[in-house]
């Protein structure tokens, strides 16, 4: 499965990483790693995440209050 990230999603995740990094040193990097793990899981198991509407699914990230919609 190929994953394409929309410009608005990229901006949102970058802003979140910056925010976390400002709050706690290293937390922004941890957020980005959890996001990468989420993308790997989606590629490996694309049908496991919760259906939210039609064919759209949401994969909730571990440790952070974010989800990946795909």
N, C-alpha and C positions, 0 to 999 in steps of 0.2 A: 504494500500500500504506500503510495506517495503522499506525503503530507506537505501541504502548502499553507503557509501562515499569512493571514491577511495583514496589511499594513497597520490597521487599527489594533489587531491582536498583538502585533510585535511592539507597538508603542505602549500598550497596556502592560505587557509583561516586563518591558524595559523599565517603565516607571515603577512598577512594583518591586523589581530587583533593587533599584536605586533606593527606594524607601526603606526596604528591609536592611540594606547595607548601612544606611544612615542611622538606623535604630540600633543595630548590633553588628559589629565587625564580623564579616564572613557570612552573615545571614542572607545577603543578596546572592552570593555565590551558591549557597545551599538551595535557595529557591530555584535558581536556574538549573541546578542538577536534578532536583525533583521534577522539574518541568521536562527535562530531557528523558528521564526515566518514564514519565507519562507517555511521551511520544513513542518510546521504544515499546511500551506495553500495547499501545494502540496498533502499532505496526504488526506486532506478533499476534495479538488477539483482538482484531477489530470489532468483533461482535459481542464482546463480553460486557462492555459498558452499557449503562442504562439508556434505553430509548426514551427520548423526551418529547419528540413530535415527528411524525412521519418517519423518515429514515435517519433523522438526526439523533446522535447519541452524545452523552456527556460523561467524560472520565474525570472523576474527582481526584485531585492531587493529594498525596499524603502530606501531612504536616502543615499545609497552607490552605487558606480558604479560597481556593481557585479550582475551576474546572475547565477542561478542554472540550469544546463543542466541535463535533465533526460529523 
